Amino acid sequence: MHIFASTHLALLAASYILFATTAQADMRVTFDEGAPKDRFTIENTGVCAIEAAEILLDLSPSRGKLIFDVTGAGAGVEMFQPFDIVTGAGALTEMPLVLDGQSKIQFNISSLRPGDTISFTIDVDDTLGAREITVSGAEIAGAMAIYTKGADIQSATFSEQAVAEVAFSACN
């Protein structure tokens, strides 16, 4: 029985080593077209906290050449909506500054726990003139979500379903 028990434990240990995975940090960014406000949600879908990192949303490579329309005067058309954090303000080290017509927003993260979100509303317009005030998933396709922590830089492009999924390195 002793030989069986030690063999069984050895097999269990080998199985654990073979199938063990490094804890992964992941992030999902979604865009929801809305009236009168559009919404972005940044969600920590991993098992580790996102800490001391930067998240950049870059709309410039999008198919619709999208911009943020936050004032009544400037680059946007018709309706505008100011940048407004809905959830997750406590995860930020500071509020991002969003200017009318810019295509990028950077979030400096202090700590975003697994399952937590940062969401914000804003108006997004395309600059190609097709349907300027309504942004479809096809128009946001190609926009980028970029995670940076030190030398670790990971990015993902938005799909036509208006979602970008970023996989990070193992938890620190």
MOPEQUI-V383591 format. One record per residue. N is the residue number from 1. SS is DSSP state (H for helix, E for strand, - for the rest). PSI is psi as a letter, one per 40 degrees, with the letter a starting at -180 (* if undefined). D_CENTER is the distance of its C-alpha to the mean C-alpha in whole Angstrom. Layout:
n = [N/N]
ss = [SS/SS]
psi = [PSI/PSI]
d_center = [D_CENTER/D_CENTER]
This chain:
n = [1/2/3/4/5/6/7/8/9/10/11/12/13/14/15/16/17/18/19/20/21/22/23/24/25/26/27/28/29/30/31/32/33/34/35/36/37/38/39/40/41/42/43/44/45/46/47/48/49/50/51/52/53/54/55/56/57/58/59/60/61/62/63/64/65/66/67/68/69/70/71/72/73/74/75/76/77/78/79/80/81/82/83/84/85/86/87/88/89/90/91/92/93/94/95/96/97/98/99/100/101/102/103/104/105/106/107/108/109/110/111/112/113/114/115/116/117/118/119/120/121/122/123/124/125/126/127/128/129/130/131/132/133/134/135/136/137/138/139/140/141/142/143/144/145/146/147/148/149/150/151/152/153/154/155/156/157/158/159/160/161/162/163/164/165/166/167/168/169/170/171/172]
ss = [-/H/H/H/H/H/H/H/H/H/H/H/H/H/H/H/H/H/H/-/-/-/-/E/E/E/E/E/E/E/E/E/-/-/-/-/-/E/E/E/E/E/E/E/-/-/-/-/-/E/E/E/E/E/E/E/E/E/-/-/-/-/-/-/-/-/E/E/-/-/-/-/-/-/-/-/-/-/-/-/-/-/-/E/E/E/E/-/H/H/H/E/-/-/-/-/-/-/-/-/-/-/-/E/E/E/E/E/E/E/E/E/-/-/-/-/E/E/E/E/E/E/-/E/E/-/-/-/-/-/-/-/-/-/-/-/H/H/H/H/-/-/-/E/E/E/E/E/E/-/-/E/E/E/E/E/E/-/-/-/-/-/E/E/E/E/E/E/E/E/-/-]
psi = [d/d/d/d/d/d/d/d/d/d/d/d/d/d/d/d/d/d/e/i/i/h/h/h/h/i/h/h/h/i/h/h/h/i/h/e/i/i/h/i/h/h/h/h/e/a/e/i/i/h/i/f/i/i/h/h/h/h/e/d/e/i/d/e/f/i/i/h/g/e/i/e/h/a/d/a/i/b/i/i/h/i/h/h/h/d/i/e/d/e/e/i/d/i/h/i/h/h/i/h/e/i/e/i/h/h/h/h/h/d/h/h/i/h/e/i/i/h/i/i/i/i/h/h/i/i/e/e/e/c/g/d/e/h/h/i/d/d/d/e/h/d/i/i/h/h/h/h/h/b/e/h/h/i/i/i/i/h/i/e/e/f/h/h/h/h/h/i/i/i/i/*]
d_center = [54/53/52/50/48/47/46/44/42/42/40/38/37/37/35/32/32/32/29/27/23/21/19/16/12/9/6/5/3/7/9/13/16/18/21/22/18/15/12/8/7/4/6/8/10/12/16/15/14/11/14/15/12/10/7/8/7/10/12/16/16/15/18/19/19/17/17/16/20/20/24/27/28/27/25/23/26/27/25/23/20/20/16/16/14/15/14/13/15/16/13/14/17/17/16/15/17/17/20/21/20/18/15/13/11/11/10/12/12/15/14/12/14/13/13/12/9/9/10/12/14/15/17/16/19/20/23/25/27/26/25/23/23/21/18/18/15/18/17/13/14/14/11/9/5/8/8/12/14/18/18/16/13/11/9/9/10/10/13/15/14/11/9/7/7/7/11/12/15/18/17/19]
